[in-house]
Amino acid sequence: AMSDPEPLRRATAAEIAGLDGAVAAVDGLLDLLELDAAPEVRIRAARALGRIGMPRAVDALLAATGDDRPGALRTVAARGAF
């Protein structure tokens, strides 16, 4: 579902992965965070990565806090990185 053409489905899949603590989904979540065009998908991927808590996601979460990112994404990514 994380590769579905519909942004709402990708966002929902990311949210569910985070709530489930799906470590196997981390690579897909990192791709969504870094590459997805839909802001809501990126926000939910950041939230999911923060919930899962894999150390290898920290760099991507920190990158998502950059000044060039939307405010909501920056906030969620900062929470997830720490």
LUMRO-909925 format. One record per residue (C-alpha): residue number from 1; residue in three letters; x, y, z. Coordinates in nm, 4 decimals, decimal comma. Example, Ala and Ser with C-alpha at 12.3 -4.5 7.8 and 13.67 -1.06 7.14 Angstrom:
2
[rec 1; "ALA"; [1,2300; -0,4500; 0,7800]]
[rec 2; "SER"; [1,3670; -0,1060; 0,7140]]
***
This chain:
82
[rec 1; "ALA"; [0,0000; 0,0000; 0,0000]]
[rec 2; "MET"; [0,2970; 0,2353; 0,0461]]
[rec 3; "SER"; [0,3417; 0,2412; -0,3311]]
[rec 4; "ASP"; [-0,0277; 0,2941; -0,4132]]
[rec 5; "PRO"; [-0,0937; 0,5806; -0,6576]]
[rec 6; "GLU"; [-0,3437; 0,7351; -0,4110]]
[rec 7; "PRO"; [-0,1697; 0,9592; -0,1520]]
[rec 8; "LEU"; [-0,4305; 0,8900; 0,1162]]
[rec 9; "ARG"; [-0,3638; 0,5162; 0,0894]]
[rec 10; "ARG"; [0,0132; 0,5700; 0,1148]]
[rec 11; "ALA"; [-0,0350; 0,7972; 0,4148]]
[rec 12; "THR"; [-0,2649; 0,5473; 0,5847]]
[rec 13; "ALA"; [-0,0221; 0,2621; 0,5193]]
[rec 14; "ALA"; [0,2585; 0,4643; 0,6740]]
[rec 15; "GLU"; [0,0465; 0,5459; 0,9784]]
[rec 16; "ILE"; [-0,0481; 0,1814; 1,0290]]
[rec 17; "ALA"; [0,3154; 0,0709; 0,9964]]
[rec 18; "GLY"; [0,4121; 0,3132; 1,2715]]
[rec 19; "LEU"; [0,1298; 0,2112; 1,5009]]
[rec 20; "ASP"; [0,2205; -0,1538; 1,4468]]
[rec 21; "GLY"; [0,5932; -0,0955; 1,5054]]
[rec 22; "ALA"; [0,6636; -0,2594; 1,1714]]
[rec 23; "VAL"; [1,0430; -0,2665; 1,1570]]
[rec 24; "ALA"; [1,0218; -0,4392; 0,8184]]
[rec 25; "ALA"; [0,8538; -0,1257; 0,6786]]
[rec 26; "VAL"; [1,1393; 0,1128; 0,7662]]
[rec 27; "ASP"; [1,2939; 0,1130; 0,4169]]
[rec 28; "GLY"; [0,9590; 0,1943; 0,2576]]
[rec 29; "LEU"; [0,8914; 0,4637; 0,5162]]
[rec 30; "LEU"; [1,2310; 0,6208; 0,4518]]
[rec 31; "ASP"; [1,1503; 0,6305; 0,0801]]
[rec 32; "LEU"; [0,8157; 0,7971; 0,1523]]
[rec 33; "LEU"; [0,9764; 1,0517; 0,3827]]
[rec 34; "GLU"; [1,2474; 1,1443; 0,1374]]
[rec 35; "LEU"; [1,0760; 1,1111; -0,1999]]
[rec 36; "ASP"; [0,6975; 1,1343; -0,1815]]
[rec 37; "ALA"; [0,5415; 1,4410; -0,3409]]
[rec 38; "ALA"; [0,2445; 1,4527; -0,1012]]
[rec 39; "PRO"; [0,3184; 1,6442; 0,2210]]
[rec 40; "GLU"; [0,0717; 1,4381; 0,4266]]
[rec 41; "VAL"; [0,2434; 1,1160; 0,3206]]
[rec 42; "ARG"; [0,5809; 1,2547; 0,4265]]
[rec 43; "ILE"; [0,4408; 1,3712; 0,7600]]
[rec 44; "ARG"; [0,2899; 1,0333; 0,8380]]
[rec 45; "ALA"; [0,6078; 0,8548; 0,7315]]
[rec 46; "ALA"; [0,8066; 1,0754; 0,9699]]
[rec 47; "ARG"; [0,5617; 1,0023; 1,2504]]
[rec 48; "ALA"; [0,5804; 0,6294; 1,1805]]
[rec 49; "LEU"; [0,9596; 0,6293; 1,1776]]
[rec 50; "GLY"; [0,9636; 0,8107; 1,5097]]
[rec 51; "ARG"; [0,7279; 0,5570; 1,6611]]
[rec 52; "ILE"; [0,9288; 0,2621; 1,5331]]
[rec 53; "GLY"; [1,2477; 0,4169; 1,6700]]
[rec 54; "MET"; [1,5108; 0,2659; 1,4412]]
[rec 55; "PRO"; [1,8424; 0,4520; 1,4828]]
[rec 56; "ARG"; [1,9085; 0,4410; 1,1075]]
[rec 57; "ALA"; [1,6074; 0,6684; 1,0519]]
[rec 58; "VAL"; [1,7524; 0,9551; 1,2567]]
[rec 59; "ASP"; [1,9512; 1,1114; 0,9709]]
[rec 60; "ALA"; [1,6483; 1,1157; 0,7405]]
[rec 61; "LEU"; [1,4314; 1,2620; 1,0157]]
[rec 62; "LEU"; [1,6873; 1,5316; 1,0869]]
[rec 63; "ALA"; [1,7078; 1,6133; 0,7158]]
[rec 64; "ALA"; [1,3298; 1,6570; 0,7162]]
[rec 65; "THR"; [1,3641; 1,9383; 0,9726]]
[rec 66; "GLY"; [1,5396; 2,1661; 0,7224]]
[rec 67; "ASP"; [1,4199; 2,5205; 0,6636]]
[rec 68; "ASP"; [1,3076; 2,4271; 0,3132]]
[rec 69; "ARG"; [1,0541; 2,1720; 0,4462]]
[rec 70; "PRO"; [0,6919; 2,2432; 0,5401]]
[rec 71; "GLY"; [0,6427; 2,3419; 0,9044]]
[rec 72; "ALA"; [0,4234; 2,0457; 0,9936]]
[rec 73; "LEU"; [0,6794; 1,8011; 0,8535]]
[rec 74; "ARG"; [0,9595; 1,9738; 1,0420]]
[rec 75; "THR"; [0,7696; 1,9492; 1,3689]]
[rec 76; "VAL"; [0,6823; 1,5809; 1,3323]]
[rec 77; "ALA"; [1,0319; 1,4904; 1,2126]]
[rec 78; "ALA"; [1,1940; 1,6714; 1,5044]]
[rec 79; "ARG"; [0,9763; 1,4811; 1,7509]]
[rec 80; "GLY"; [1,0645; 1,1529; 1,5834]]
[rec 81; "ALA"; [1,4368; 1,2172; 1,5732]]
[rec 82; "PHE"; [1,4693; 1,2696; 1,9480]]
***
